[in-house]
Amino acid sequence: MENSPFYITLPSNASKDMFPDNQISSYTVKLAKPVDLKGPWEVALTEIQYPRTWNTFTKADVKFHIKRPQDALTYNLSFPHGYYPTVATVVDAINKSIASTEAYANIYLVLDHVRRKVVLKAPEFSTVFKCSGKLQRVLGTVQHNQRQMDPDPTCPDINGGFYTLYVYSDIVEPQRVGDSYSPLLRWVPVQGENNTMVNIQHHKLDYVAISKNHFDTITIMVYNDQSEPVAFKYGKVIVKLHLRPRREGDY
């Protein structure tokens, strides 16, 4: 039985033989020995390493629609999914897709760096450009060059608002997270450049209550703020936890 505080380090590539479905963003580790705690305990995430290797878009994210007033149909188009370093490269890819459709040769997007918006250039007032999900969050509010500009548009953002990782675990008590209760260990900022390993050490620890006194596995989940597993392409996550007896008056 554990009486003193201790650390546990949990790499995402551990216990693959026992848990073959483990992913970089969601994995279970079989501990070297079972943990047996007496009384109430708490845990904090002290350190995390993660690979910044996710793509900007998945295959489902790169679809968009264009409709002109003289067309009876809405044309469904797409561009290559993968990693894009800037909004300008996304706009270029969309324009290439539009240009490949002969009827749309005079329709294209322009990134206005000064006003921080994406503008649809089209000869017809009623031409419509539609997208949703991640692509919409990256492009922001697409303005039409022949219409009055939206006074409060959503600005383009290559990260699509993705600036935070949420680290969950099955050994912690659910706590208030936005409009729900979730077993959140800690949120950590998205840092680093593409294709680099990011290491974050926390010197001010936030402890949360442990939900069970006996366990021999720990599950870690790394999600984005859309409640989706982070789609790491390669690399590994390493989480270091500090467990200690709960202090009087902490809860």
C-alpha positions in Angstrom: 0.0 0.0 0.0 1.3 3.5 -1.0 1.8 5.9 1.9 4.2 8.5 0.4 3.9 10.7 -2.8 5.3 9.2 -6.0 5.6 9.8 -9.7 4.3 7.7 -12.7 5.5 8.2 -16.2 3.2 7.1 -19.0 4.5 6.9 -22.6 1.9 6.3 -25.4 4.0 3.5 -26.9 3.9 1.4 -23.7 1.8 -1.7 -23.3 1.2 -2.1 -27.1 1.1 -5.9 -26.8 -1.6 -5.7 -24.2 -3.5 -2.8 -25.8 -3.0 -3.1 -29.5 -5.6 -0.4 -30.2 -3.7 2.3 -28.4 -3.2 5.5 -30.3 -0.9 8.4 -29.7 -3.8 10.5 -28.4 -5.7 7.8 -26.5 -3.8 5.0 -24.8 -3.8 2.7 -21.8 -0.7 1.7 -19.9 -0.4 -1.5 -17.8 1.5 -0.4 -14.7 4.6 -2.3 -13.5 2.7 -3.1 -10.3 -0.8 -2.3 -9.1 -1.4 0.9 -7.2 -3.1 0.5 -3.8 -3.9 3.8 -2.1 -5.2 4.3 1.4 -7.7 7.1 1.9 -8.2 10.1 -0.4 -5.4 10.9 -2.9 -4.9 13.5 -5.6 -2.9 13.7 -8.8 -1.3 16.4 -10.9 0.2 16.5 -14.4 3.8 17.6 -13.9 5.2 17.2 -17.4 4.0 16.4 -20.9 5.8 15.8 -24.2 3.8 15.7 -27.4 4.6 15.7 -31.1 3.3 18.7 -33.2 2.6 16.4 -36.1 -1.1 16.9 -36.9 -2.4 18.0 -40.3 -4.3 21.2 -40.8 -7.1 19.3 -42.6 -8.4 15.8 -42.8 -10.2 14.5 -45.9 -13.5 15.4 -44.4 -12.5 19.0 -43.8 -11.6 20.1 -47.4 -15.0 20.2 -49.0 -16.7 23.4 -50.1 -19.6 24.4 -52.3 -20.1 27.1 -55.0 -23.4 28.1 -56.6 -23.9 30.8 -59.3 -27.3 32.3 -60.0 -27.4 30.9 -63.6 -26.6 27.3 -62.3 -29.4 25.0 -61.3 -27.0 22.9 -59.2 -24.6 23.5 -56.4 -21.1 22.3 -57.3 -19.3 20.3 -54.6 -15.5 20.8 -54.8 -12.5 19.9 -52.6 -8.8 20.4 -52.4 -6.0 18.2 -51.1 -6.1 17.5 -47.4 -2.9 17.6 -45.3 -0.7 20.2 -43.7 -0.9 23.9 -44.7 1.4 26.4 -43.0 -0.6 29.6 -43.7 -4.1 30.7 -44.7 -2.6 32.0 -48.0 -1.6 28.4 -49.0 -5.1 27.3 -48.2 -6.6 30.0 -50.4 -4.2 29.1 -53.2 -5.3 25.4 -53.0 -9.0 26.4 -53.1 -8.5 28.7 -56.1 -6.7 25.9 -58.0 -9.7 23.6 -57.3 -12.1 26.3 -58.5 -10.0 27.0 -61.6 -10.2 23.4 -62.6 -13.9 23.8 -63.1 -14.1 25.7 -66.4 -17.4 27.4 -65.6 -15.8 29.0 -62.5 -12.7 30.5 -64.1 -13.6 34.0 -63.0 -14.4 33.1 -59.4 -11.7 33.0 -56.8 -10.8 33.9 -53.2 -8.4 36.7 -52.1 -6.8 37.0 -48.7 -6.9 40.6 -47.5 -4.0 40.8 -45.1 -4.7 44.4 -44.1 -8.4 43.9 -43.2 -7.8 40.3 -42.0 -10.5 38.7 -44.1 -11.0 36.3 -47.0 -13.0 37.8 -49.9 -14.9 36.0 -52.6 -14.3 37.7 -56.0 -17.2 36.9 -58.4 -18.9 38.8 -61.2 -22.4 37.9 -60.0 -23.8 39.4 -56.8 -25.6 36.2 -55.9 -22.7 33.8 -56.2 -22.4 31.7 -53.0 -19.4 30.1 -51.4 -20.1 27.8 -48.6 -17.9 25.7 -46.3 -18.2 24.4 -42.7 -16.4 22.8 -39.8 -12.6 23.2 -39.7 -12.4 24.9 -43.1 -14.8 27.6 -42.0 -12.8 28.2 -38.8 -9.6 28.6 -40.8 -11.1 30.9 -43.5 -13.3 32.9 -41.1 -16.2 34.8 -42.6 -15.8 34.8 -46.4 -17.0 38.2 -47.6 -18.4 38.8 -51.1 -16.7 41.6 -53.0 -20.1 42.9 -54.3 -21.9 42.9 -51.0 -21.7 45.1 -47.9 -18.9 43.8 -45.7 -19.8 42.1 -42.4 -18.9 44.7 -39.7 -17.9 41.9 -37.3 -16.5 39.0 -39.3 -14.6 36.0 -38.0 -11.0 36.5 -39.0 -9.0 33.8 -40.8 -6.9 31.6 -38.5 -4.6 28.8 -39.8 -5.0 27.1 -36.5 -8.8 27.2 -36.7 -9.0 28.2 -33.0 -7.0 25.1 -32.0 -4.6 26.5 -29.3 -5.2 24.1 -26.4 -4.8 20.4 -25.6 -7.1 18.8 -23.0 -5.5 15.9 -21.1 -8.0 13.5 -19.6 -7.5 10.4 -17.5 -9.7 7.6 -16.2 -8.2 7.8 -12.6 -9.5 11.3 -11.8 -12.8 12.6 -10.5 -14.9 14.5 -13.1 -14.7 18.2 -12.7 -16.5 21.2 -14.3 -15.2 21.8 -17.8 -17.3 24.4 -19.7 -20.8 23.0 -19.8 -19.9 19.5 -18.8 -18.2 17.3 -16.2 -15.1 15.6 -17.5 -12.1 13.7 -16.0 -9.7 16.5 -16.9 -6.1 16.3 -15.6 -5.0 19.6 -17.1 -5.2 21.7 -20.2 -1.9 22.6 -21.9 -1.1 25.2 -24.6 -0.3 24.2 -28.2 3.3 25.3 -28.7 6.2 24.7 -31.1 6.6 24.5 -34.8 5.3 21.8 -37.2 7.1 18.5 -37.0 8.8 19.3 -33.6 8.5 17.7 -30.2 7.1 19.9 -27.5 8.0 19.5 -23.9 6.1 21.4 -21.1 7.0 21.2 -17.4 4.6 22.6 -14.8 6.2 24.2 -11.8 2.8 25.3 -10.3 0.9 22.0 -10.0 -2.9 21.8 -10.1 -4.0 18.7 -8.2 -7.3 16.9 -8.9 -8.9 14.2 -6.8 -8.2 10.6 -7.7 -11.4 8.6 -8.3 -10.3 5.2 -7.2 -7.9 3.6 -4.7 -6.9 0.5 -6.5 -5.9 0.3 -10.2 -3.3 -1.4 -12.4 -3.8 0.5 -15.6 -4.1 4.2 -16.4 -5.7 5.6 -19.6 -4.6 9.0 -21.0 -6.6 10.9 -23.6 -5.4 14.1 -25.4 -8.3 16.0 -27.1 -8.8 19.3 -28.8 -11.4 21.8 -27.9 -13.9 20.2 -30.3 -13.8 17.1 -28.0 -12.0 15.1 -30.7 -8.8 13.1 -30.2 -5.8 15.0 -31.5 -4.8 13.4 -34.8 -1.1 13.1 -34.3 0.5 11.6 -37.5 3.5 10.2 -35.7 5.7 10.5 -32.6 4.6 9.7 -29.0 3.0 11.4 -26.0 4.7 11.1 -22.6 2.8 12.2 -19.5 4.4 12.4 -16.0 2.0 12.4 -13.0 2.6 13.1 -9.3 0.3 11.4 -6.9 0.1 12.3 -3.2 -2.3 11.9 -0.2 -5.0 14.6 -0.4 -4.3 17.6 1.7 -6.7 18.8 4.3 -8.9 21.6 3.1 -8.0 21.2 -0.6 -11.6 20.2 -1.6 
